Amino acid sequence: MSTSPKTAAKTDAKPTAKRPQPKSARRRSREAALQGLYQWLVTGDDVATVDAHMRELDDFDKVDRAHFDALLNGCILEAADLDAVLARHVDRKTTELSPIEHGVLMIGAYELKHCIDIPYRVVINEAVELAKSFGGTDGHKYVNGVLDRSAGDLRPVEVAARNAKRNADQASASDTAK
């Protein structure tokens, strides 16, 4: 039995891989801010030098500049306050963290504190994605745990509301299973 060329093409075709979604301008701003924080943490350069260097990067025109400015300048300006928030949930001094993990945690803590329009789970997810892209093998797990606990400090009402909804959903699912 022979198959037509059209049928053969359909059956022999390999499944196509999912195309990665293009990065949003906001994600690009987080990546650029992380690179700037890395430079600042490693070299101690002043914020103006770091900012100028980041703006020279290829594809900087695709960055959400307002968010980038807020993250880079805000994290550097509030570094001591952000480190104090994080210190409650890290297992060592923040100065002993890798510069990538430290920078990612600073960005996450800054967004939790100041970017109330971004749900806390989105803030944590974005930080985890940064850690996966730029950090060490399991650094994203550490970032997830630290920011999840920090969210309880910085956004207690939002975290409590999500936990209450999750508990209600679990109770409802348990009742329907009976």
DRENROLO-767669 format. One line per 10 residues: number of its first residue (from 1); for each residue x, y, z of N, C-alpha, C, CB. Coordinates in steps of 0.02 Angstrom, whole numbers. Glycine has a CB too. Example, Ala and Ser with C-alpha at 12.3 -4.5 7.8 and 13.67 -1.06 7.14 Angstrom:
2
1	660,-284,390,615,-225,390,660,-165,390,565,-224,452  642,-112,354,684,-53,357,645,2,394,704,-30,286
! end
This chain:
178
1	42,-58,0,0,0,0,45,61,0,-48,0,61  33,106,-46,74,166,-50,36,225,-23,97,179,-122  74,273,-1,42,334,26,58,391,-20,67,349,98  14,437,-23,26,496,-65,79,539,-32,-39,536,-77  112,581,-72,163,625,-42,135,670,13,194,669,-97  72,692,6,42,734,58,33,696,123,-26,761,34  10,633,119,1,592,178,67,576,210,-37,527,161  117,560,169,184,544,195,213,604,232,231,522,139  203,663,204,230,723,236,199,733,305,219,785,192  134,718,310,100,727,374,124,677,426,25,722,365
11	133,614,406,151,563,454,226,564,472,133,495,428  267,587,426,340,589,438,362,653,471,377,579,374  318,701,475,338,766,503,353,760,577,282,818,491  406,792,596,424,793,667,386,849,701,501,803,677  368,840,764,333,895,799,379,955,803,310,873,870  350,1012,793,390,1073,797,398,1095,869,358,1130,756  457,1120,884,471,1144,952,434,1209,963,548,1153,963  415,1220,1025,382,1282,1043,432,1340,1037,353,1279,1115  410,1392,1005,453,1451,1001,451,1488,1067,430,1497,943  509,1510,1090,507,1549,1152,472,1616,1140,579,1561,1179
21	436,1637,1189,401,1701,1185,453,1757,1184,350,1710,1244  441,1809,1145,488,1866,1147,487,1897,1217,470,1918,1093  544,1922,1237,550,1953,1303,512,2019,1304,624,1964,1323  477,2030,1359,442,2094,1367,493,2149,1383,388,2089,1422  473,2210,1372,517,2267,1388,532,2268,1462,484,2333,1366  484,2247,1503,495,2248,1575,546,2194,1596,428,2236,1612  541,2135,1564,591,2083,1579,660,2107,1558,574,2017,1544  664,2139,1501,729,2165,1478,756,2218,1526,722,2196,1407  710,2258,1556,733,2308,1604,761,2275,1666,675,2355,1623  731,2219,1687,758,2182,1745,827,2153,1728,709,2125,1765
31	835,2127,1668,899,2099,1648,953,2152,1646,893,2065,1579  937,2210,1618,986,2265,1615,1001,2291,1685,959,2322,1571  950,2296,1728,962,2318,1797,1005,2268,1834,894,2328,1834  994,2203,1822,1036,2152,1854,1108,2159,1832,1010,2082,1838  1119,2170,1768,1187,2180,1743,1219,2241,1776,1188,2186,1667  1180,2294,1783,1206,2354,1815,1220,2343,1889,1156,2411,1807  1176,2308,1923,1188,2293,1994,1249,2248,2003,1126,2259,2025  1257,2201,1957,1317,2158,1959,1380,2201,1955,1315,2106,1901  1380,2247,1906,1438,2292,1899,1449,2332,1962,1428,2339,1838  1396,2359,1989,1401,2400,2050,1426,2359,2109,1332,2431,2067
41	1400,2298,2117,1420,2256,2173,1493,2233,2167,1375,2195,2178  1515,2219,2106,1583,2193,2096,1635,2249,2095,1586,2153,2031  1619,2304,2061,1670,2356,2052,1663,2414,2100,1667,2382,1982  1602,2425,2125,1592,2483,2168,1585,2548,2129,1647,2489,2218  1577,2542,2062,1569,2603,2022,1508,2642,2046,1562,2585,1947  1510,2708,2034,1453,2749,2054,1395,2737,2006,1472,2824,2055  1335,2754,2028,1275,2739,1989,1275,2772,1921,1213,2762,2028  1303,2831,1914,1304,2865,1849,1347,2827,1799,1331,2937,1856  1403,2800,1821,1447,2761,1777,1413,2697,1756,1514,2745,1812  1382,2663,1804,1347,2601,1789,1289,2615,1741,1320,2568,1854
51	1250,2666,1755,1193,2683,1713,1216,2698,1641,1156,2744,1742  1268,2737,1634,1294,2754,1567,1316,2691,1530,1352,2805,1572  1349,2646,1565,1372,2584,1534,1314,2542,1510,1416,2544,1583  1262,2537,1550,1204,2496,1531,1169,2525,1470,1155,2491,1590  1166,2590,1465,1131,2622,1409,1168,2613,1343,1122,2696,1423  1232,2594,1347,1272,2581,1286,1262,2511,1259,1346,2593,1301  1229,2467,1296,1221,2397,1275,1176,2392,1214,1192,2356,1332  1190,2341,1173,1146,2326,1117,1077,2311,1144,1174,2267,1074  1027,2327,1108,958,2313,1125,932,2353,1185,949,2240,1139  969,2403,1209,943,2442,1265,880,2479,1244,996,2492,1290
61	873,2491,1180,813,2526,1155,749,2484,1165,821,2543,1081  756,2419,1180,699,2375,1192,680,2370,1266,713,2306,1164  715,2407,1308,705,2406,1380,650,2455,1400,771,2422,1417  611,2436,1450,564,2483,1482,608,2529,1524,508,2446,1525  623,2587,1497,672,2632,1529,650,2657,1597,686,2691,1484  587,2671,1605,562,2696,1670,572,2642,1723,487,2717,1665  556,2579,1706,564,2525,1754,638,2512,1767,530,2461,1728  679,2514,1715,751,2507,1724,779,2560,1771,787,2511,1655  761,2623,1759,785,2678,1802,764,2667,1874,758,2745,1776  701,2648,1884,677,2637,1952,716,2580,1985,601,2620,1951
71	726,2525,1949,760,2468,1979,833,2483,1994,756,2408,1932  870,2507,1944,942,2518,1955,953,2571,2008,975,2539,1889  923,2629,1999,934,2683,2047,904,2667,2115,904,2748,2020  844,2638,2115,812,2622,2178,850,2570,2218,742,2598,2165  873,2517,2184,911,2464,2219,976,2490,2248,925,2406,2172  1010,2532,2210,1074,2559,2235,1061,2608,2292,1113,2593,2178  1012,2653,2282,996,2702,2333,972,2670,2398,943,2750,2307  932,2616,2393,904,2583,2451,939,2517,2468,830,2570,2439  1000,2509,2447,1035,2445,2456,1035,2423,2529,1107,2451,2431  1050,2467,2575,1052,2448,2646,984,2426,2671,1078,2507,2689
81	931,2462,2652,863,2444,2673,842,2377,2643,813,2499,2654  857,2367,2579,839,2304,2546,877,2245,2578,853,2307,2470  942,2256,2592,982,2204,2624,954,2188,2694,1055,2226,2629  929,2238,2729,900,2226,2795,837,2182,2790,882,2293,2830  796,2194,2739,737,2152,2727,759,2081,2711,693,2181,2669  807,2074,2667,830,2008,2646,867,1971,2702,876,2015,2585  902,2008,2744,943,1977,2797,902,1932,2843,977,2030,2838  838,1947,2850,795,1906,2894,784,1836,2866,728,1941,2904  798,1827,2800,780,1765,2767,837,1730,2731,725,1777,2719  897,1758,2733,955,1726,2702,995,1689,2755,999,1777,2665
91	1034,1641,2734,1072,1600,2780,1143,1625,2792,1075,1530,2756  1159,1683,2763,1225,1714,2773,1218,1788,2759,1279,1681,2726  1272,1826,2771,1270,1897,2757,1258,1907,2682,1336,1932,2779  1220,1958,2665,1206,1971,2594,1270,1985,2555,1157,2030,2587  1321,2012,2589,1385,2025,2555,1421,1960,2537,1429,2068,2600  1400,1904,2566,1431,1839,2551,1393,1801,2497,1434,1797,2614  1336,1828,2474,1299,1797,2419,1337,1810,2354,1227,1826,2415  1325,1768,2304,1354,1783,2239,1324,1849,2215,1339,1724,2186  1361,1888,2177,1334,1953,2154,1270,1945,2113,1387,1989,2112  1263,1889,2077,1202,1879,2038,1143,1868,2085,1210,1818,1990
101	1150,1820,2132,1095,1808,2179,1078,1870,2218,1113,1750,2226  1130,1906,2240,1119,1967,2279,1080,2018,2237,1186,1997,2302  1101,2028,2175,1066,2075,2131,995,2055,2116,1104,2082,2066  984,1991,2103,916,1966,2090,872,1977,2152,917,1891,2071  899,1961,2211,860,1970,2272,845,2044,2285,898,1941,2332  892,2088,2270,880,2159,2278,824,2183,2232,945,2199,2264  826,2161,2169,773,2179,2122,706,2154,2146,789,2152,2051  704,2090,2167,642,2062,2192,615,2099,2252,652,1989,2209  660,2114,2300,638,2150,2361,615,2220,2343,696,2153,2412  650,2254,2297,630,2321,2276,560,2319,2245,682,2350,2227
111	549,2271,2199,483,2267,2167,429,2249,2217,485,2215,2110  444,2205,2264,394,2189,2315,376,2250,2356,420,2133,2362  426,2291,2370,416,2350,2412,382,2408,2375,483,2373,2439  401,2418,2312,380,2479,2277,334,2469,2217,440,2515,2254  333,2411,2187,294,2400,2126,231,2361,2143,336,2363,2072  187,2393,2179,126,2361,2204,80,2340,2147,90,2409,2251  87,2370,2088,46,2351,2031,65,2282,2004,53,2403,1976  123,2256,2023,145,2190,2001,129,2140,2057,222,2189,1983  87,2090,2043,71,2041,2096,135,2009,2123,24,1987,2068  134,1994,2188,195,1969,2219,219,1903,2189,184,1960,2293
121	173,1860,2166,193,1797,2134,229,1811,2068,132,1751,2123  209,1863,2032,242,1882,1970,312,1908,1985,201,1935,1932  319,1949,2037,385,1974,2057,431,1915,2071,379,2020,2120  407,1867,2110,449,1809,2127,466,1769,2065,414,1765,2179  416,1757,2022,429,1718,1961,480,1753,1917,363,1708,1923  475,1817,1909,523,1854,1868,594,1849,1897,502,1928,1861  599,1853,1963,664,1847,1995,692,1777,1986,659,1863,2071  650,1727,1991,671,1657,1980,697,1649,1908,613,1608,1994  661,1678,1860,683,1673,1790,751,1708,1780,630,1704,1743  761,1765,1812,826,1798,1809,881,1754,1837,825,1865,1847
131	867,1723,1895,916,1679,1926,931,1618,1883,891,1657,1996  880,1591,1850,891,1534,1805,935,1555,1746,824,1507,1780  923,1614,1719,960,1637,1660,1032,1657,1676,924,1696,1629  1043,1688,1733,1108,1717,1747,1145,1686,1805,1100,1789,1760  1110,1651,1849,1140,1626,1910,1166,1555,1906,1091,1630,1965  1185,1530,1964,1211,1463,1970,1157,1411,1962,1246,1454,2036  1176,1348,1964,1132,1292,1950,1068,1292,1991,1168,1228,1963  1072,1298,2056,1012,1296,2098,997,1363,2131,1019,1243,2151  1028,1416,2107,1017,1482,2136,945,1505,2133,1060,1533,2101  909,1483,2082,839,1503,2075,796,1477,2133,811,1480,2009
141	814,1418,2159,777,1390,2215,787,1432,2278,798,1316,2229  848,1454,2288,865,1497,2345,827,1563,2339,942,1509,2348  830,1593,2279,795,1657,2267,721,1649,2280,807,1681,2194  691,1595,2256,620,1583,2267,603,1581,2341,599,1517,2233  642,1544,2380,628,1537,2451,635,1603,2489,673,1486,2482  689,1639,2475,702,1702,2510,648,1753,2493,772,1730,2491  631,1760,2429,580,1810,2410,510,1789,2433,581,1820,2335  497,1725,2434,431,1703,2459,422,1723,2532,423,1626,2451  474,1714,2572,470,1734,2643,471,1810,2649,529,1704,2683  509,1844,2607,511,1918,2609,444,1948,2590,566,1944,2562
151	408,1915,2545,342,1939,2524,295,1943,2584,312,1894,2470  302,1896,2630,261,1897,2691,273,1959,2733,274,1835,2732  336,1984,2731,353,2045,2767,330,2108,2730,428,2048,2779  340,2108,2664,329,2168,2625,258,2175,2599,376,2169,2568  223,2119,2590,154,2121,2565,110,2072,2605,152,2103,2490  105,2083,2669,69,2034,2711,-5,2025,2692,73,2055,2783  -39,2078,2672,-110,2074,2655,-119,2032,2592,-141,2145,2646  -78,2046,2541,-83,2009,2478,-66,1935,2488,-35,2040,2426  -15,1920,2526,5,1851,2540,-50,1815,2579,72,1848,2578  -77,1848,2630,-131,1818,2670,-192,1804,2628,-149,1864,2730
161	-210,1850,2583,-268,1841,2540,-257,1781,2493,-282,1904,2499  -198,1774,2466,-184,1718,2421,-186,1652,2460,-115,1726,2387  -157,1652,2520,-159,1591,2561,-230,1572,2580,-116,1601,2624  -271,1621,2597,-341,1608,2615,-378,1578,2555,-375,1672,2639  -367,1606,2496,-399,1580,2436,-376,1509,2422,-385,1625,2375  -312,1496,2428,-286,1429,2417,-316,1379,2466,-209,1428,2422  -321,1399,2529,-351,1355,2580,-425,1342,2566,-343,1386,2650  -461,1393,2544,-532,1385,2527,-540,1338,2467,-564,1453,2513  -496,1346,2417,-498,1303,2358,-484,1230,2377,-448,1327,2305  -436,1220,2421,-419,1152,2443,-477,1121,2482,-355,1152,2486
171	-509,1160,2524,-567,1136,2563,-624,1118,2516,-589,1189,2614  -636,1159,2466,-689,1147,2417,-675,1083,2378,-696,1206,2368  -612,1074,2357,-593,1014,2320,-601,952,2364,-520,1020,2293  -585,959,2427,-591,903,2474,-664,884,2484,-558,921,2541  -707,935,2487,-779,922,2497,-809,887,2436,-817,989,2510  -788,906,2376,-816,875,2315,-789,804,2306,-800,917,2254  -732,790,2334,-703,723,2328,-739,673,2374,-627,725,2346  -775,697,2424,-809,652,2471,-872,623,2444,-823,689,2534
! end
